[in-house]
């Protein structure tokens, strides 16, 4: 059977688990017509975040039996269109939790301790020695870490926060407005770990930033669409936020050019799950789901 893999995967994954099938590998940024041709006769798609699996693609793939996302977030796939056709969609929960939590902490530490600005000075040849007033960051011990989205990754970030002596507060989508207000008003560091849905799109905008603590820090390793970038820039300019750490953006790979020169913002190119171990496990998890579905067996991590 034909498996369309949207981007090359770390191996051994596809080459091992899908060796009985015909595998065709694409890449991000293909023109839609080319993507449509590649998907049209596919029995399975191994999808990845940059490649949108739209309703139009799904409706024009009559043989399609599964869309296995090589990621935990599934906002790149039209879930409703798959559900209507009875096509299972799977994701990769669990295997990237610790990698993403580690990366979230890399951002927290970089922003809190002004690593971007300090590292630039150290490299520049312009450093003129230790000063009591240089690069003063935020001590994390005793501060409050707020987690928006206390799922697997949010909880793993929270556990690390305890080791740093932070007080942890958090919430899930099901929690009340009051819990949300408390998260905004009490967090010194607010870290986002929710999926991107119609409910969470631009969840953090001007009104929310205005209710955050002066000097607080925002970290986003979830999805760019959860944060209104214009409002974030205003909150940084006004001093409401003292810094931000971003791994994700609303229209990747585009990064709002206003963010690029800022020293109070640390920018990463969506590498939350970017460890050898996690990315291989993601590729193997998605490949295994396809192998099962094409053998007529039940899938494991079904989203719809
Ligand atoms: C995911 O799994 O959703 C990540 O964003 C990919 O790193």
Boltz pocket constraint, residues with backbone or C-beta under 6 A from the ligand:
constraints:
  - pocket:
      binder: B
      contacts: [[A, 49], [A, 70], [A, 71], [A, 72], [A, 73], [A, 74], [A, 96], [A, 221], [A, 222], [A, 270], [A, 271], [A, 272], [A, 273], [A, 274]]
      max_distance: 6.0
